[in-house]
Amino acid sequence: MHSPVRIGIMGLGTVGSGVFEIMVKNSEQLTRRAGGPVEIKRVLVRDIRKSRRVPVAPEWLTTDASELLDDPEIDIIVELIGCPGGSVEPARSYIAEALKRGKHVVTANKEVLAKHGRELLELARERRVGLYYEAAVAGGIPIIKSIKECLVANQIQALMGIINGTTNYMLTKMAHEGGRFEEVLKEAQEMGYAEADPTSDVEGNDAAYKLAILASLAFETDVAVEEVYCEGITRVTPEDMAYADELGYVIKLLAIAKAHEDAIEARVHPTMVPKDHPLAAVNDVFNAIFVQGDAVGELMFYGRGAGKLPTGSAVVADIVEAAQNIRRGVNGWLARGAGSKRILSPLEIVSSYYVHTKVVDSPGVLAQIAQAFGDNGVSIGSVIQKGERQDPVSLVFVTHKVLERNMQAALKRIAALPAVRSVANVIRVEGE
């Protein structure tokens, strides 16, 4: 029997307890698959006296991180403390210190990786150890490993996904039941799908962190989260949902990244997708990522994007891979990326658009708006007008593909028309 690979777990919250539960329940098969025993030696917690969701031996618990980082018998650090209060510390420092000491690291921390992934991966390369992060994106869906290994023969041309379960649950409820944003948010919080402070989810930040990680990996370049265009779902209304349905679309918060000859686009925003697109059928808290490769064509990865056991599954898979690499005497570190590519600004992106305006019901208004679109090179695909002898009435357009710079110029001119009360919403259209 091989000598055991020992791990130290930092954090025993939702994901940490899931990891512990899986390792105890499936210990026999994990031993076989890891090529020998994998043992938990120490667990970092904030309060040793707190009651636990899982039966952890008291002698394993500590509140001192140095007991894990300084222990030469611990081969793998599993960082699961997250970013409480929105701060990447102390998680970033713990990961960096573990790598410096020659320990492999497994983490589910999307925010740390999105903001500091480049320096941490470089540190792992220098120390010739592995930094594993499958659980950082899409929970139990094996998208990271698929891009790193299964799709290595491909040049990935595009990826587009639903990678935030909270917003997908909310948009599903709005579409199926006609609820308003505030109502479905409250319900999501009561169900435990949304945090007390839901800002990171509903403003798109959580999805932007994950997209920065995926795009950096898929396109072999550094994509900083600050370079990801980000727009949340707070402006989506039941009226928009009804128009989307009438036009043959559903609205999803999508994370989209596409490769161009010398640049990359990376964006998160509400998106109308055709009802027959695979992503349109992804509802509730489920996640899905649609990938297009030059050799393999189109693929879609689907499953639970969060939760104790789905995310714990991804963490344990990384632990087993790290243990295998330790036993093989290999490093588990990646080759350097191809370099840095330019990230397109939002004004350089081409898309179709849904435009919902509120206007005075009077002759010639449609012609004025059409003129503003036409003068800026925007071609109209379809028009819907609702209401009669009201002030205002809704006038809805879906455009053909156009450069965002042109669209913004047209919208500025439309908003200034005397007969236009407001441009109520603008939503991009993808997947046609």
Secondary structure, 3 states (H helix, E strand, C coil): CCCCEEEEEECCCHHHHHHHHHHHHCHHHHHHHHCCCEEEEEEECCCCCCCCCCCCCHHHEECCCHHHHCCCCCCEEEECCCCHHHCCCCHHHHHHHHHHCCCEEEECCHHHHHHHHHHHHHHHHHHCCCEECHHHCCCCCCHHHHHHHHCCCCCEEEEEEECCHHHHHHHHHHHHHCCCHHHHHHHHHHCCCCCCCCHHHHCCHHHHHHHHHHHHHHCCCCCCHHHCEECCCCCCCHHHHHHHHHHCEEEEEEEEEEECCCEEEEEEEEEEEECCCHHHHCCCCEEEEEEEECCCEEEEEEEECCCHHHHHHHHHHHHHHHHHHHHHCCCCCCCCCCCCCEECCHHHCEEEEEEEEEECCCCCHHHHHHHHHHHCCCCEEEEEEECCCCCCEEEEEEECCEEHHHHHHHHHHHHCCCCEEEEEEEEEECCC
